[in-house]
Amino acid sequence: MNDRELLNIAQVASARAYVPYSKFPVGAALECSDGTIFTGCNVENSAIGCTICAERTAMVKAVSEGHTDFTRIAIYGEGENFCMPCGQCRQFMQEFAPDVEVLCAKGDGRYVSYRLRQLLPHAFELT
């Protein structure tokens, strides 16, 4: 699967977001090393701390199904800026895939690619 195909899956996932507060739907598509894809969308809650981002939704779904070896994650948001993972998501991804490729797209279809280590240098680790 190429980058564009994975980003398209993330865009489709964004349509399922529950965003009554921010009105900013985000979708994610997580690729496992065996080729399995898990999707996620952001799900907001009036108790803001209960809100979960699309990236963590996809990873939680994958881990709950026994997958922990990730190669890429595509993140799509309908904005003018690249949809970058928040700090919580960066730390969450670090737990499982410190070198995962992160594709960050914006509404016009353009995207950038980073390694998680670039987005979260000097990450916290229990070692």
Backbone as XML, in Angstrom:
<?xml version="1.0"?>
<chain id="A" units="angstrom">
  <residue number="1" name="MET">
    <atom name="N" x="0.849" y="-1.175" z="0.000"/>
    <atom name="CA" x="0.000" y="0.000" z="0.000"/>
    <atom name="C" x="0.895" y="1.238" z="0.000"/>
  </residue>
  <residue number="2" name="ASN">
    <atom name="N" x="0.568" y="2.187" z="-0.854"/>
    <atom name="CA" x="1.373" y="3.411" z="-0.901"/>
    <atom name="C" x="0.820" y="4.463" z="0.065"/>
  </residue>
  <residue number="3" name="ASP">
    <atom name="N" x="1.570" y="5.550" z="0.215"/>
    <atom name="CA" x="1.180" y="6.615" z="1.144"/>
    <atom name="C" x="-0.213" y="7.157" z="0.838"/>
  </residue>
  <residue number="4" name="ARG">
    <atom name="N" x="-0.484" y="7.420" z="-0.413"/>
    <atom name="CA" x="-1.764" y="8.023" z="-0.807"/>
    <atom name="C" x="-2.930" y="7.113" z="-0.420"/>
  </residue>
  <residue number="5" name="GLU">
    <atom name="N" x="-2.794" y="5.818" z="-0.626"/>
    <atom name="CA" x="-3.865" y="4.881" z="-0.271"/>
    <atom name="C" x="-4.118" y="4.898" z="1.247"/>
  </residue>
  <residue number="6" name="LEU">
    <atom name="N" x="-3.042" y="4.918" z="2.025"/>
    <atom name="CA" x="-3.193" y="4.959" z="3.474"/>
    <atom name="C" x="-3.825" y="6.274" z="3.922"/>
  </residue>
  <residue number="7" name="LEU">
    <atom name="N" x="-3.431" y="7.373" z="3.303"/>
    <atom name="CA" x="-4.033" y="8.674" z="3.613"/>
    <atom name="C" x="-5.517" y="8.715" z="3.243"/>
  </residue>
  <residue number="8" name="ASN">
    <atom name="N" x="-5.884" y="8.074" z="2.140"/>
    <atom name="CA" x="-7.298" y="8.020" z="1.750"/>
    <atom name="C" x="-8.127" y="7.261" z="2.782"/>
  </residue>
  <residue number="9" name="ILE">
    <atom name="N" x="-7.558" y="6.203" z="3.344"/>
    <atom name="CA" x="-8.250" y="5.446" z="4.386"/>
    <atom name="C" x="-8.436" y="6.324" z="5.625"/>
  </residue>
  <residue number="10" name="ALA">
    <atom name="N" x="-7.416" y="7.100" z="5.956"/>
    <atom name="CA" x="-7.519" y="8.020" z="7.094"/>
    <atom name="C" x="-8.592" y="9.077" z="6.842"/>
  </residue>
  <residue number="11" name="GLN">
    <atom name="N" x="-8.674" y="9.572" z="5.621"/>
    <atom name="CA" x="-9.695" y="10.571" z="5.283"/>
    <atom name="C" x="-11.092" y="9.989" z="5.451"/>
  </residue>
  <residue number="12" name="VAL">
    <atom name="N" x="-11.291" y="8.771" z="4.994"/>
    <atom name="CA" x="-12.596" y="8.119" z="5.160"/>
    <atom name="C" x="-12.917" y="7.967" z="6.648"/>
  </residue>
  <residue number="13" name="ALA">
    <atom name="N" x="-11.923" y="7.596" z="7.443"/>
    <atom name="CA" x="-12.131" y="7.431" z="8.887"/>
    <atom name="C" x="-12.534" y="8.753" z="9.541"/>
  </residue>
  <residue number="14" name="SER">
    <atom name="N" x="-12.036" y="9.863" z="9.024"/>
    <atom name="CA" x="-12.365" y="11.167" z="9.613"/>
    <atom name="C" x="-13.865" y="11.471" z="9.529"/>
  </residue>
  <residue number="15" name="ALA">
    <atom name="N" x="-14.537" y="10.891" z="8.567"/>
    <atom name="CA" x="-15.978" y="11.125" z="8.409"/>
    <atom name="C" x="-16.786" y="10.510" z="9.548"/>
  </residue>
  <residue number="16" name="ARG">
    <atom name="N" x="-16.185" y="9.601" z="10.311"/>
    <atom name="CA" x="-16.878" y="8.954" z="11.429"/>
    <atom name="C" x="-16.592" y="9.640" z="12.770"/>
  </residue>
  <residue number="17" name="ALA">
    <atom name="N" x="-15.814" y="10.717" z="12.745"/>
    <atom name="CA" x="-15.454" y="11.409" z="13.984"/>
    <atom name="C" x="-16.678" y="11.977" z="14.690"/>
  </residue>
  <residue number="18" name="TYR">
    <atom name="N" x="-16.606" y="12.009" z="16.021"/>
    <atom name="CA" x="-17.643" y="12.620" z="16.838"/>
    <atom name="C" x="-17.031" y="13.883" z="17.426"/>
  </residue>
  <residue number="19" name="VAL">
    <atom name="N" x="-17.358" y="15.035" z="16.821"/>
    <atom name="CA" x="-16.679" y="16.285" z="17.164"/>
    <atom name="C" x="-17.671" y="17.442" z="17.369"/>
  </residue>
  <residue number="20" name="PRO">
    <atom name="N" x="-18.614" y="17.308" z="18.306"/>
    <atom name="CA" x="-19.597" y="18.374" z="18.490"/>
    <atom name="C" x="-19.003" y="19.655" z="19.084"/>
  </residue>
  <residue number="21" name="TYR">
    <atom name="N" x="-17.815" y="19.588" z="19.657"/>
    <atom name="CA" x="-17.223" y="20.747" z="20.323"/>
    <atom name="C" x="-16.222" y="21.463" z="19.428"/>
  </residue>
  <residue number="22" name="SER">
    <atom name="N" x="-15.255" y="20.754" z="18.909"/>
    <atom name="CA" x="-14.228" y="21.393" z="18.070"/>
    <atom name="C" x="-14.672" y="21.556" z="16.629"/>
  </residue>
  <residue number="23" name="LYS">
    <atom name="N" x="-15.577" y="20.714" z="16.182"/>
    <atom name="CA" x="-16.004" y="20.691" z="14.767"/>
    <atom name="C" x="-14.819" y="20.398" z="13.842"/>
  </residue>
  <residue number="24" name="PHE">
    <atom name="N" x="-13.806" y="19.675" z="14.369"/>
    <atom name="CA" x="-12.605" y="19.372" z="13.583"/>
    <atom name="C" x="-12.386" y="17.855" z="13.549"/>
  </residue>
  <residue number="25" name="PRO">
    <atom name="N" x="-12.974" y="17.186" z="12.543"/>
    <atom name="CA" x="-12.807" y="15.735" z="12.446"/>
    <atom name="C" x="-11.400" y="15.353" z="11.989"/>
  </residue>
  <residue number="26" name="VAL">
    <atom name="N" x="-10.887" y="14.327" z="12.618"/>
    <atom name="CA" x="-9.572" y="13.786" z="12.271"/>
    <atom name="C" x="-9.717" y="12.284" z="12.104"/>
  </residue>
  <residue number="27" name="GLY">
    <atom name="N" x="-9.018" y="11.747" z="11.121"/>
    <atom name="CA" x="-8.992" y="10.306" z="10.906"/>
    <atom name="C" x="-7.567" y="9.810" z="10.880"/>
  </residue>
  <residue number="28" name="ALA">
    <atom name="N" x="-7.383" y="8.566" z="11.269"/>
    <atom name="CA" x="-6.060" y="7.946" z="11.251"/>
    <atom name="C" x="-6.171" y="6.546" z="10.668"/>
  </residue>
  <residue number="29" name="ALA">
    <atom name="N" x="-5.116" y="6.139" z="9.990"/>
    <atom name="CA" x="-5.006" y="4.779" z="9.479"/>
    <atom name="C" x="-3.625" y="4.262" z="9.871"/>
  </residue>
  <residue number="30" name="LEU">
    <atom name="N" x="-3.616" y="3.211" z="10.660"/>
    <atom name="CA" x="-2.398" y="2.634" z="11.213"/>
    <atom name="C" x="-2.063" y="1.350" z="10.486"/>
  </residue>
  <residue number="31" name="GLU">
    <atom name="N" x="-0.858" y="1.272" z="9.950"/>
    <atom name="CA" x="-0.422" y="0.073" z="9.226"/>
    <atom name="C" x="0.489" y="-0.752" z="10.119"/>
  </residue>
  <residue number="32" name="CYS">
    <atom name="N" x="0.149" y="-2.023" z="10.267"/>
    <atom name="CA" x="0.960" y="-2.962" z="11.036"/>
    <atom name="C" x="1.990" y="-3.618" z="10.111"/>
  </residue>
  <residue number="33" name="SER">
    <atom name="N" x="3.016" y="-4.198" z="10.713"/>
    <atom name="CA" x="4.079" y="-4.807" z="9.907"/>
    <atom name="C" x="3.565" y="-5.952" z="9.043"/>
  </residue>
  <residue number="34" name="ASP">
    <atom name="N" x="2.460" y="-6.593" z="9.429"/>
    <atom name="CA" x="1.905" y="-7.681" z="8.617"/>
    <atom name="C" x="0.930" y="-7.179" z="7.552"/>
  </residue>
  <residue number="35" name="GLY">
    <atom name="N" x="0.779" y="-5.844" z="7.443"/>
    <atom name="CA" x="-0.106" y="-5.255" z="6.433"/>
    <atom name="C" x="-1.510" y="-4.957" z="6.924"/>
  </residue>
  <residue number="36" name="THR">
    <atom name="N" x="-1.865" y="-5.402" z="8.123"/>
    <atom name="CA" x="-3.181" y="-5.104" z="8.673"/>
    <atom name="C" x="-3.311" y="-3.598" z="8.909"/>
  </residue>
  <residue number="37" name="ILE">
    <atom name="N" x="-4.482" y="-3.067" z="8.613"/>
    <atom name="CA" x="-4.759" y="-1.636" z="8.801"/>
    <atom name="C" x="-5.842" y="-1.479" z="9.868"/>
  </residue>
  <residue number="38" name="PHE">
    <atom name="N" x="-5.592" y="-0.590" z="10.814"/>
    <atom name="CA" x="-6.593" y="-0.214" z="11.810"/>
    <atom name="C" x="-6.874" y="1.265" z="11.644"/>
  </residue>
  <residue number="39" name="THR">
    <atom name="N" x="-8.142" y="1.627" z="11.713"/>
    <atom name="CA" x="-8.513" y="3.032" z="11.573"/>
    <atom name="C" x="-8.984" y="3.588" z="12.909"/>
  </residue>
  <residue number="40" name="GLY">
    <atom name="N" x="-8.979" y="4.903" z="12.974"/>
    <atom name="CA" x="-9.489" y="5.573" z="14.155"/>
    <atom name="C" x="-9.963" y="6.964" z="13.784"/>
  </residue>
  <residue number="41" name="CYS">
    <atom name="N" x="-10.807" y="7.515" z="14.627"/>
    <atom name="CA" x="-11.250" y="8.899" z="14.479"/>
    <atom name="C" x="-11.263" y="9.524" z="15.864"/>
  </residue>
  <residue number="42" name="ASN">
    <atom name="N" x="-11.280" y="10.843" z="15.908"/>
    <atom name="CA" x="-11.357" y="11.489" z="17.205"/>
    <atom name="C" x="-12.792" y="11.406" z="17.724"/>
  </residue>
  <residue number="43" name="VAL">
    <atom name="N" x="-12.889" y="11.208" z="19.037"/>
    <atom name="CA" x="-14.177" y="11.098" z="19.709"/>
    <atom name="C" x="-14.132" y="12.044" z="20.902"/>
  </residue>
  <residue number="44" name="GLU">
    <atom name="N" x="-14.894" y="13.128" z="20.805"/>
    <atom name="CA" x="-14.878" y="14.148" z="21.850"/>
    <atom name="C" x="-15.892" y="13.833" z="22.943"/>
  </residue>
  <residue number="45" name="ASN">
    <atom name="N" x="-15.702" y="14.502" z="24.069"/>
    <atom name="CA" x="-16.581" y="14.336" z="25.211"/>
    <atom name="C" x="-16.664" y="15.661" z="25.935"/>
  </residue>
  <residue number="46" name="SER">
    <atom name="N" x="-17.802" y="15.959" z="26.554"/>
    <atom name="CA" x="-17.939" y="17.226" z="27.273"/>
    <atom name="C" x="-16.964" y="17.312" z="28.443"/>
  </residue>
  <residue number="47" name="ALA">
    <atom name="N" x="-16.547" y="16.174" z="28.972"/>
    <atom name="CA" x="-15.443" y="16.135" z="29.938"/>
    <atom name="C" x="-14.183" y="16.000" z="29.082"/>
  </residue>
  <residue number="48" name="ILE">
    <atom name="N" x="-13.561" y="17.129" z="28.766"/>
    <atom name="CA" x="-12.503" y="17.198" z="27.755"/>
    <atom name="C" x="-11.429" y="16.135" z="27.932"/>
  </residue>
  <residue number="49" name="GLY">
    <atom name="N" x="-11.072" y="15.814" z="29.155"/>
    <atom name="CA" x="-10.042" y="14.802" z="29.399"/>
    <atom name="C" x="-10.422" y="13.417" z="28.907"/>
  </residue>
  <residue number="50" name="CYS">
    <atom name="N" x="-11.703" y="13.191" z="28.685"/>
    <atom name="CA" x="-12.174" y="11.897" z="28.175"/>
    <atom name="C" x="-12.101" y="11.807" z="26.656"/>
  </residue>
  <residue number="51" name="THR">
    <atom name="N" x="-11.794" y="12.910" z="26.005"/>
    <atom name="CA" x="-11.681" y="12.923" z="24.547"/>
    <atom name="C" x="-10.488" y="12.068" z="24.122"/>
  </residue>
  <residue number="52" name="ILE">
    <atom name="N" x="-10.640" y="11.376" z="22.995"/>
    <atom name="CA" x="-9.536" y="10.568" z="22.469"/>
    <atom name="C" x="-9.289" y="10.944" z="21.011"/>
  </residue>
  <residue number="53" name="CYS">
    <atom name="N" x="-8.033" y="11.062" z="20.682"/>
    <atom name="CA" x="-7.635" y="11.432" z="19.322"/>
    <atom name="C" x="-7.709" y="10.229" z="18.384"/>
  </residue>
  <residue number="54" name="ALA">
    <atom name="N" x="-7.727" y="10.512" z="17.100"/>
    <atom name="CA" x="-7.809" y="9.465" z="16.081"/>
    <atom name="C" x="-6.625" y="8.501" z="16.142"/>
  </residue>
  <residue number="55" name="GLU">
    <atom name="N" x="-5.436" y="9.038" z="16.368"/>
    <atom name="CA" x="-4.235" y="8.206" z="16.394"/>
    <atom name="C" x="-4.291" y="7.184" z="17.522"/>
  </residue>
  <residue number="56" name="ARG">
    <atom name="N" x="-4.669" y="7.646" z="18.711"/>
    <atom name="CA" x="-4.760" y="6.729" z="19.851"/>
    <atom name="C" x="-5.899" y="5.745" z="19.664"/>
  </residue>
  <residue number="57" name="THR">
    <atom name="N" x="-7.004" y="6.177" z="19.066"/>
    <atom name="CA" x="-8.104" y="5.249" z="18.791"/>
    <atom name="C" x="-7.621" y="4.095" z="17.925"/>
  </residue>
  <residue number="58" name="ALA">
    <atom name="N" x="-6.908" y="4.409" z="16.850"/>
    <atom name="CA" x="-6.400" y="3.364" z="15.956"/>
    <atom name="C" x="-5.427" y="2.440" z="16.679"/>
  </residue>
  <residue number="59" name="MET">
    <atom name="N" x="-4.543" y="3.011" z="17.477"/>
    <atom name="CA" x="-3.552" y="2.181" z="18.182"/>
    <atom name="C" x="-4.208" y="1.308" z="19.247"/>
  </residue>
  <residue number="60" name="VAL">
    <atom name="N" x="-5.180" y="1.846" z="19.960"/>
    <atom name="CA" x="-5.871" y="1.052" z="20.972"/>
    <atom name="C" x="-6.611" y="-0.112" z="20.310"/>
  </residue>
  <residue number="61" name="LYS">
    <atom name="N" x="-7.244" y="0.150" z="19.195"/>
    <atom name="CA" x="-7.919" y="-0.930" z="18.474"/>
    <atom name="C" x="-6.921" y="-2.009" z="18.067"/>
  </residue>
  <residue number="62" name="ALA">
    <atom name="N" x="-5.768" y="-1.595" z="17.561"/>
    <atom name="CA" x="-4.755" y="-2.559" z="17.128"/>
    <atom name="C" x="-4.231" y="-3.384" z="18.304"/>
  </residue>
  <residue number="63" name="VAL">
    <atom name="N" x="-3.855" y="-2.700" z="19.368"/>
    <atom name="CA" x="-3.311" y="-3.404" z="20.531"/>
    <atom name="C" x="-4.354" y="-4.356" z="21.111"/>
  </residue>
  <residue number="64" name="SER">
    <atom name="N" x="-5.607" y="-3.929" z="21.157"/>
    <atom name="CA" x="-6.655" y="-4.792" z="21.706"/>
    <atom name="C" x="-6.889" y="-6.033" z="20.856"/>
  </residue>
  <residue number="65" name="GLU">
    <atom name="N" x="-6.431" y="-5.994" z="19.612"/>
    <atom name="CA" x="-6.539" y="-7.148" z="18.715"/>
    <atom name="C" x="-5.214" y="-7.917" z="18.607"/>
  </residue>
  <residue number="66" name="GLY">
    <atom name="N" x="-4.239" y="-7.566" z="19.457"/>
    <atom name="CA" x="-2.984" y="-8.318" z="19.504"/>
    <atom name="C" x="-1.878" y="-7.812" z="18.599"/>
  </residue>
  <residue number="67" name="HIS">
    <atom name="N" x="-2.044" y="-6.635" z="18.010"/>
    <atom name="CA" x="-1.024" y="-6.064" z="17.127"/>
    <atom name="C" x="-0.242" y="-4.978" z="17.854"/>
  </residue>
  <residue number="68" name="THR">
    <atom name="N" x="1.074" y="-5.091" z="17.814"/>
    <atom name="CA" x="1.916" y="-4.068" z="18.452"/>
    <atom name="C" x="3.135" y="-3.699" z="17.616"/>
  </residue>
  <residue number="69" name="ASP">
    <atom name="N" x="3.205" y="-4.182" z="16.392"/>
    <atom name="CA" x="4.345" y="-3.888" z="15.524"/>
    <atom name="C" x="3.852" y="-3.012" z="14.372"/>
  </residue>
  <residue number="70" name="PHE">
    <atom name="N" x="4.108" y="-1.697" z="14.483"/>
    <atom name="CA" x="3.546" y="-0.731" z="13.542"/>
    <atom name="C" x="4.620" y="-0.136" z="12.642"/>
  </residue>
  <residue number="71" name="THR">
    <atom name="N" x="4.258" y="0.107" z="11.370"/>
    <atom name="CA" x="5.209" y="0.682" z="10.417"/>
    <atom name="C" x="4.889" y="2.122" z="10.037"/>
  </residue>
  <residue number="72" name="ARG">
    <atom name="N" x="3.587" y="2.425" z="9.837"/>
    <atom name="CA" x="3.182" y="3.778" z="9.427"/>
    <atom name="C" x="1.829" y="4.122" z="10.033"/>
  </residue>
  <residue number="73" name="ILE">
    <atom name="N" x="1.643" y="5.424" z="10.224"/>
    <atom name="CA" x="0.325" y="5.922" z="10.588"/>
    <atom name="C" x="0.066" y="7.175" z="9.763"/>
  </residue>
  <residue number="74" name="ALA">
    <atom name="N" x="-1.104" y="7.213" z="9.153"/>
    <atom name="CA" x="-1.525" y="8.379" z="8.373"/>
    <atom name="C" x="-2.561" y="9.133" z="9.187"/>
  </residue>
  <residue number="75" name="ILE">
    <atom name="N" x="-2.413" y="10.459" z="9.231"/>
    <atom name="CA" x="-3.326" y="11.311" z="9.990"/>
    <atom name="C" x="-3.883" y="12.359" z="9.034"/>
  </residue>
  <residue number="76" name="TYR">
    <atom name="N" x="-5.207" y="12.458" z="8.992"/>
    <atom name="CA" x="-5.860" y="13.394" z="8.063"/>
    <atom name="C" x="-6.802" y="14.314" z="8.820"/>
  </residue>
  <residue number="77" name="GLY">
    <atom name="N" x="-6.682" y="15.604" z="8.535"/>
    <atom name="CA" x="-7.610" y="16.597" z="9.057"/>
    <atom name="C" x="-7.933" y="17.602" z="7.972"/>
  </residue>
  <residue number="78" name="GLU">
    <atom name="N" x="-9.163" y="18.093" z="7.950"/>
    <atom name="CA" x="-9.646" y="19.031" z="6.934"/>
    <atom name="C" x="-9.225" y="20.450" z="7.259"/>
  </residue>
  <residue number="79" name="GLY">
    <atom name="N" x="-7.984" y="20.703" z="7.459"/>
    <atom name="CA" x="-7.553" y="22.040" z="7.810"/>
    <atom name="C" x="-6.577" y="22.607" z="6.803"/>
  </residue>
  <residue number="80" name="GLU">
    <atom name="N" x="-6.177" y="23.844" z="7.049"/>
    <atom name="CA" x="-5.192" y="24.498" z="6.193"/>
    <atom name="C" x="-3.772" y="24.105" z="6.546"/>
  </residue>
  <residue number="81" name="ASN">
    <atom name="N" x="-3.589" y="23.558" z="7.759"/>
    <atom name="CA" x="-2.267" y="23.134" z="8.216"/>
    <atom name="C" x="-2.181" y="21.620" z="8.239"/>
  </residue>
  <residue number="82" name="PHE">
    <atom name="N" x="-0.964" y="21.101" z="8.206"/>
    <atom name="CA" x="-0.776" y="19.659" z="8.310"/>
    <atom name="C" x="-1.305" y="19.196" z="9.665"/>
  </residue>
  <residue number="83" name="CYS">
    <atom name="N" x="-2.012" y="18.101" z="9.676"/>
    <atom name="CA" x="-2.623" y="17.577" z="10.897"/>
    <atom name="C" x="-1.570" y="16.750" z="11.648"/>
  </residue>
  <residue number="84" name="MET">
    <atom name="N" x="-0.959" y="17.389" z="12.628"/>
    <atom name="CA" x="0.129" y="16.781" z="13.389"/>
    <atom name="C" x="-0.417" y="16.126" z="14.652"/>
  </residue>
  <residue number="85" name="PRO">
    <atom name="N" x="0.213" y="15.049" z="15.109"/>
    <atom name="CA" x="-0.243" y="14.422" z="16.350"/>
    <atom name="C" x="0.066" y="15.305" z="17.560"/>
  </residue>
  <residue number="86" name="CYS">
    <atom name="N" x="-0.841" y="15.314" z="18.521"/>
    <atom name="CA" x="-0.632" y="16.082" z="19.742"/>
    <atom name="C" x="0.433" y="15.401" z="20.609"/>
  </residue>
  <residue number="87" name="GLY">
    <atom name="N" x="0.806" y="16.051" z="21.668"/>
    <atom name="CA" x="1.832" y="15.511" z="22.558"/>
    <atom name="C" x="1.442" y="14.184" z="23.180"/>
  </residue>
  <residue number="88" name="GLN">
    <atom name="N" x="0.185" y="14.053" z="23.606"/>
    <atom name="CA" x="-0.259" y="12.781" z="24.175"/>
    <atom name="C" x="-0.143" y="11.652" z="23.163"/>
  </residue>
  <residue number="89" name="CYS">
    <atom name="N" x="-0.532" y="11.922" z="21.936"/>
    <atom name="CA" x="-0.457" y="10.892" z="20.897"/>
    <atom name="C" x="0.991" y="10.527" z="20.592"/>
  </residue>
  <residue number="90" name="ARG">
    <atom name="N" x="1.855" y="11.520" z="20.560"/>
    <atom name="CA" x="3.271" y="11.243" z="20.302"/>
    <atom name="C" x="3.833" y="10.321" z="21.376"/>
  </residue>
  <residue number="91" name="GLN">
    <atom name="N" x="3.541" y="10.612" z="22.633"/>
    <atom name="CA" x="4.044" y="9.768" z="23.714"/>
    <atom name="C" x="3.405" y="8.388" z="23.660"/>
  </residue>
  <residue number="92" name="PHE">
    <atom name="N" x="2.124" y="8.310" z="23.329"/>
    <atom name="CA" x="1.426" y="7.030" z="23.227"/>
    <atom name="C" x="2.048" y="6.173" z="22.124"/>
  </residue>
  <residue number="93" name="MET">
    <atom name="N" x="2.303" y="6.780" z="20.956"/>
    <atom name="CA" x="2.920" y="6.046" z="19.847"/>
    <atom name="C" x="4.320" y="5.578" z="20.229"/>
  </residue>
  <residue number="94" name="GLN">
    <atom name="N" x="5.039" y="6.399" z="20.983"/>
    <atom name="CA" x="6.396" y="6.072" z="21.417"/>
    <atom name="C" x="6.433" y="4.749" z="22.181"/>
  </residue>
  <residue number="95" name="GLU">
    <atom name="N" x="5.404" y="4.487" z="22.933"/>
    <atom name="CA" x="5.343" y="3.265" z="23.739"/>
    <atom name="C" x="5.467" y="2.014" z="22.870"/>
  </residue>
  <residue number="96" name="PHE">
    <atom name="N" x="4.917" y="2.057" z="21.687"/>
    <atom name="CA" x="4.864" y="0.876" z="20.823"/>
    <atom name="C" x="5.764" y="0.957" z="19.598"/>
  </residue>
  <residue number="97" name="ALA">
    <atom name="N" x="5.986" y="2.148" z="19.076"/>
    <atom name="CA" x="6.663" y="2.272" z="17.782"/>
    <atom name="C" x="7.503" y="3.544" z="17.713"/>
  </residue>
  <residue number="98" name="PRO">
    <atom name="N" x="8.638" y="3.585" z="18.404"/>
    <atom name="CA" x="9.425" y="4.823" z="18.442"/>
    <atom name="C" x="9.965" y="5.268" z="17.082"/>
  </residue>
  <residue number="99" name="ASP">
    <atom name="N" x="9.965" y="4.389" z="16.107"/>
    <atom name="CA" x="10.475" y="4.770" z="14.787"/>
    <atom name="C" x="9.405" y="4.711" z="13.704"/>
  </residue>
  <residue number="100" name="VAL">
    <atom name="N" x="8.137" y="4.722" z="14.113"/>
    <atom name="CA" x="7.039" y="4.652" z="13.145"/>
    <atom name="C" x="7.090" y="5.868" z="12.210"/>
  </residue>
  <residue number="101" name="GLU">
    <atom name="N" x="6.711" y="5.662" z="10.971"/>
    <atom name="CA" x="6.596" y="6.768" z="10.019"/>
    <atom name="C" x="5.234" y="7.426" z="10.232"/>
  </residue>
  <residue number="102" name="VAL">
    <atom name="N" x="5.215" y="8.747" z="10.328"/>
    <atom name="CA" x="3.991" y="9.504" z="10.582"/>
    <atom name="C" x="3.712" y="10.388" z="9.366"/>
  </residue>
  <residue number="103" name="LEU">
    <atom name="N" x="2.615" y="10.102" z="8.676"/>
    <atom name="CA" x="2.186" y="10.895" z="7.526"/>
    <atom name="C" x="1.125" y="11.874" z="8.006"/>
  </residue>
  <residue number="104" name="CYS">
    <atom name="N" x="1.355" y="13.150" z="7.806"/>
    <atom name="CA" x="0.446" y="14.192" z="8.296"/>
    <atom name="C" x="-0.116" y="14.957" z="7.102"/>
  </residue>
  <residue number="105" name="ALA">
    <atom name="N" x="-1.432" y="14.849" z="6.909"/>
    <atom name="CA" x="-2.079" y="15.465" z="5.741"/>
    <atom name="C" x="-2.912" y="16.668" z="6.146"/>
  </residue>
  <residue number="106" name="LYS">
    <atom name="N" x="-3.219" y="17.482" z="5.144"/>
    <atom name="CA" x="-4.149" y="18.589" z="5.347"/>
    <atom name="C" x="-5.227" y="18.519" z="4.276"/>
  </residue>
  <residue number="107" name="GLY">
    <atom name="N" x="-6.223" y="19.371" z="4.420"/>
    <atom name="CA" x="-7.421" y="19.316" z="3.596"/>
    <atom name="C" x="-7.205" y="19.317" z="2.098"/>
  </residue>
  <residue number="108" name="ASP">
    <atom name="N" x="-6.148" y="19.953" z="1.624"/>
    <atom name="CA" x="-5.930" y="20.011" z="0.174"/>
    <atom name="C" x="-5.237" y="18.766" z="-0.369"/>
  </residue>
  <residue number="109" name="GLY">
    <atom name="N" x="-4.973" y="17.789" z="0.500"/>
    <atom name="CA" x="-4.382" y="16.530" z="0.065"/>
    <atom name="C" x="-2.873" y="16.445" z="0.189"/>
  </residue>
  <residue number="110" name="ARG">
    <atom name="N" x="-2.224" y="17.585" z="0.378"/>
    <atom name="CA" x="-0.775" y="17.528" z="0.563"/>
    <atom name="C" x="-0.449" y="16.914" z="1.918"/>
  </residue>
  <residue number="111" name="TYR">
    <atom name="N" x="0.737" y="16.319" z="2.014"/>
    <atom name="CA" x="1.145" y="15.715" z="3.278"/>
    <atom name="C" x="2.651" y="15.786" z="3.445"/>
  </residue>
  <residue number="112" name="VAL">
    <atom name="N" x="3.073" y="15.614" z="4.682"/>
    <atom name="CA" x="4.488" y="15.539" z="5.028"/>
    <atom name="C" x="4.708" y="14.229" z="5.773"/>
  </residue>
  <residue number="113" name="SER">
    <atom name="N" x="5.952" y="13.782" z="5.778"/>
    <atom name="CA" x="6.297" y="12.525" z="6.434"/>
    <atom name="C" x="7.446" y="12.748" z="7.408"/>
  </residue>
  <residue number="114" name="TYR">
    <atom name="N" x="7.294" y="12.201" z="8.601"/>
    <atom name="CA" x="8.325" y="12.269" z="9.631"/>
    <atom name="C" x="8.465" y="10.905" z="10.287"/>
  </residue>
  <residue number="115" name="ARG">
    <atom name="N" x="9.564" y="10.685" z="10.928"/>
    <atom name="CA" x="9.705" y="9.567" z="11.858"/>
    <atom name="C" x="9.290" y="10.109" z="13.220"/>
  </residue>
  <residue number="116" name="LEU">
    <atom name="N" x="8.680" y="9.266" z="14.028"/>
    <atom name="CA" x="8.229" y="9.716" z="15.332"/>
    <atom name="C" x="9.376" y="10.304" z="16.143"/>
  </residue>
  <residue number="117" name="ARG">
    <atom name="N" x="10.568" y="9.755" z="16.007"/>
    <atom name="CA" x="11.728" y="10.277" z="16.752"/>
    <atom name="C" x="11.988" y="11.753" z="16.417"/>
  </residue>
  <residue number="118" name="GLN">
    <atom name="N" x="11.648" y="12.165" z="15.205"/>
    <atom name="CA" x="11.795" y="13.576" z="14.828"/>
    <atom name="C" x="10.752" y="14.446" z="15.528"/>
  </residue>
  <residue number="119" name="LEU">
    <atom name="N" x="9.556" y="13.893" z="15.716"/>
    <atom name="CA" x="8.462" y="14.656" z="16.324"/>
    <atom name="C" x="8.522" y="14.638" z="17.848"/>
  </residue>
  <residue number="120" name="LEU">
    <atom name="N" x="9.228" y="13.655" z="18.395"/>
    <atom name="CA" x="9.319" y="13.523" z="19.845"/>
    <atom name="C" x="10.762" y="13.175" z="20.242"/>
  </residue>
  <residue number="121" name="PRO">
    <atom name="N" x="11.662" y="14.121" z="20.064"/>
    <atom name="CA" x="13.058" y="13.833" z="20.464"/>
    <atom name="C" x="13.155" y="13.704" z="21.983"/>
  </residue>
  <residue number="122" name="HIS">
    <atom name="N" x="14.070" y="12.891" z="22.427"/>
    <atom name="CA" x="14.311" y="12.705" z="23.863"/>
    <atom name="C" x="13.044" y="12.237" z="24.587"/>
  </residue>
  <residue number="123" name="ALA">
    <atom name="N" x="12.356" y="11.287" z="23.980"/>
    <atom name="CA" x="11.091" y="10.787" z="24.535"/>
    <atom name="C" x="11.299" y="10.127" z="25.898"/>
  </residue>
  <residue number="124" name="PHE">
    <atom name="N" x="10.283" y="10.185" z="26.720"/>
    <atom name="CA" x="10.289" y="9.499" z="28.006"/>
    <atom name="C" x="10.170" y="8.008" z="27.781"/>
  </residue>
  <residue number="125" name="GLU">
    <atom name="N" x="11.054" y="7.225" z="28.406"/>
    <atom name="CA" x="11.000" y="5.767" z="28.334"/>
    <atom name="C" x="11.344" y="5.190" z="29.692"/>
  </residue>
  <residue number="126" name="LEU">
    <atom name="N" x="10.692" y="4.116" z="30.057"/>
    <atom name="CA" x="11.032" y="3.402" z="31.287"/>
    <atom name="C" x="12.144" y="2.406" z="30.980"/>
  </residue>
  <residue number="127" name="THR">
    <atom name="N" x="13.372" y="2.831" z="31.131"/>
    <atom name="CA" x="14.506" y="1.923" z="30.907"/>
    <atom name="C" x="15.557" y="2.110" z="31.968"/>
  </residue>
</chain>
